[in-house]
Amino acid sequence: MDRKELETYQVQLSQAEVALASDPDNEELTSLRSELKELISLTEAALTQETSTPTASGSATSAPASSTNNRKQPATPAASLQAGDECLAKYSGDGQWYPARIISVGGSDERRVFSIVFKGYNSTELVDAPSVKPMPAGGYRGHNAMMNKRKLSPEEEAERERKKKKNEKKLEVRAQKAKEQNNKQAAWQKFAKKSEKKGVAIAGVQGNSIFRTPDNPHGRGEYSR
């Protein structure tokens, strides 16, 4: 089963590489490729460890083997978790637990590896079974409101600050354009009022024209002085 998982990851990695060849700037594909490489590395390490572990043989070792199997019966809290499940995951940056969603599950039965995304974030992280547990029935209620969302890493903090400044710049440019537009409109209205007082007709401004048409539709145009 684990070998098949490894082959699946390798096929998916090949597909991601092909897709990136035609779209090298795709951040989602780049992130997926990195995640698949980590999954492949962890799965290969787990398979290597299983292969190198001495296997018990003969009747003399049958009892300990049975005892070992019995010890495996108590499942860890993460054993029932599957891709798509909501959970609590431990963030390596501060060791605290935060709400997350499981993207995929890999590794062996003894060394499960979970690819998760913390709520409110887009980047995926790989964690082991002890760092994942099911979401409580009543939902997550941390003792501190700040724990509902994990702390930003220095890189994420810098990226957030960059986006913040970029948005502030956009708002500043929009405000400047709106101010210029208002100034132009005010200047035009001022000019139109002055022209109206002098008796000069301006297209689009209500008022009497110097070329007036009499009330009689059959009458001739009248030039006023």
N, C-alpha and C positions, 0 to 999 in steps of 0.2 A: 504493500500500500504506500509506504513511504517512498519507495523507488518510483512508483507511478506519479506521486506528487512532485518529485524532483523533475521527472520528465515533462510534466505539465508546465512547471515553472520555466523550464528551459525553452519549451515551445512558445510560451507567452513572451519570453524575453526576445526570442527571434522575431516575433511579430512586432514587438515594440521597436526593435532596431530597424526593421523595414519601414515602419511608419515614420520614424524619426529621420530616416534618410530623405524622405520627401518633405518633411516638415520639421527641420532641426531646431526651430525656435519654440516649439510647442512645450510649454512648461509642464503640462499634465503628463505628456508622454515621457518627458525627462524624469519626472518624479516616479512614474510607474516603473521605468527601467531601473532606477536606483533601488526601488523597493524589491523588485524581482531578483536583482543581484544579491541583495542581503538575504532574501528568503532561500535562494539557491545555496549560498554559502552556509547558512545555518543548518539547512537540511542535510547538506553533504557532511558537515561536522557531526551531526547527530547519527547519520548512517555509519560514519567511520568509527564513532565511539561504540556503537552497537556491535560492529564487526570485531573490534578489538577486545570486547569483554569476554573473558573465558566462559565457556558454556559448561554446564554441569552434565555429567554422564554417569551411567551405571546406577544400580539400585541404591548404592550408599548415598547418593546425592539426591535421590528422588524425594525424600522427605523434606530437606531444606528448600527444594524447588517449590514444593507444595506450600511450604510455609511462606515463601516469598510471594507466591501468587495470592495467598490469603492477605498478606500485608498490602497488596495492591488494591484490594477491594474498596477501602474507603476512598471515594473519589474526591479530588480536590474541588474547591468551589468553581474553578475555571473549566472543569472537565465537561460541563454541560453547555458551555458557551459555543455559539456558532456564528458564522458570518452574518452580519446584519443585526445582531443583538446589541441592545444598549447595556452598558456595563460601567463599572468604576475601574479606572486604571491609574497606576502610580506613575507620576511624572518624574523622570530621572533628574530633572533640574533641581527640584526641591524635596523629593521624596513624599509629596502629598498625593492624596487620591482626588481624582476629578472625573466628572461624567465624560464618557467617550462612547464611540460606536465601533464595533468590530468590522473590519473590511474583509479580512481573510484569516484563515487558520492554517498553520503549517507545522513542520517538525514532526517528531515521533510522539507516541503516546506518553512516553516518559519525559520528553522535553518539548512540550507544546510551545509554539511561537505564534503570537498574535500580532497582526497588523491592525493598528487602531488609529482613529482620528479623534482628538479631543473636541468637544463641542465648542463651536465658535472659532475653530481653526480649520485650515485646509490641508496642512501637511500631515503625512502619515508617520507613525512611529512603530517600531518593533519592540514588543515587550514579551517577557516570559510568563509562564503560568502563575507564579507567585505574585506577579504585578498586576493581575487582572482578577476581578471578582464580579459576580452578578449584581445588577442594580437592585437595591432594596425594594421591597414591595410598595412601600409608601413613597418611593422616589428618594433622591439624594437630598439630605438635609445636613449640610456641614455646620459645625459649631461657629464658623465664621463666614459671613456672607462673601468675603473675598475668596474663599476656597471654592466657590461655585465655578470659578474660572481660573485656570492655572496661570502662573506668572509668565510674562513674556521673556524669552531668551534675549540676550543682547542683540542678536541679529534681527529677531522679530521686532524688538523695540525700535531699532534703527529704521527698519522698513516702515513701521507704522508712522514714525516721525517724518519720514520722507514723503509718504502719501498725504500726511496732514498738511505739510508745507505746500505740497503740490495743489491740494484742494483750496488752501487759503489763497494761493496765487491766482487760481482760476476765479475765485469769488472777488478778489481785488480787481482783476481785469474786467469782470462783468460790471462791477460797481462803477469803475471808471468810464466804461462805455455808456452806462445808463446816465451818468452825470453829464457826459458830453452831449448825449441826445437831449437831455432836459435843457441844457444851456442853449443848444441850437433852436429848440422849440420856443423857448422864452424869447430869444433874440428875434425870431421870425414873427411872433405875436406882437412884440414891441414895434417892429418895423411896419407890420400891417396896420396897427392902430394909428401910427403917425401918418401913413399914406392915406388912410381913410379920412383923417382930419383935413388933409390937404386936398381932398377930392380926387385922389388918384386911385383908379380902380385896379385891383390886383386879382388875378385869377384864383378862384377858390375862397375869396373873402367876400362876405355879403356886403352890399352897398350899392349905390347908384353909379352907373357907368356914365362916362362923358358922352357916350353914344346911346341915347335913350330911345326906346321904341314906344310910340304913343299907345294909349289904351286901346284905340281902334286898330284892330289887326290889319285893316286895309290902308291905314295911314302911312305916311312916309316917315322915315327916320328923322329925328330932330337932333340937331347939334346944340348942345347947351354950352353957354359961356359963363 
